[in-house]
Amino acid sequence: MQIDSVEQARRFAEAALAAMAERAIAPSPTHYLIWYSHCSGCYPELSERLRRIEDKGEAFTEARLAELHERFFGTGRQARL
């Protein structure tokens, strides 16, 4: 998915910040990347993983968020692309 406008990007940014606030997740750059990517719809596999975590009632701990970041955005992921 391509972000077509500043307004669209702003809406995704606001949605990402709201999603993090609802879950009491600190808005760090790493966390922001996860949630912006989810809110923009650019990473359906990431979105599905986030939904499964929530459906199970599991917390978004620092360790879990670090694992998600590494899985979807880490250097290993870049090497595979």
Secondary structure, DSSP 4 states (H G I P E B T S, - for coil): -----HHHHHHHHHHHHHHHHHTT----HHHHHHHHHHHHTS-HHHHHHHHHHHHTT----HHHHHHHHHHHHSHHHHHH-
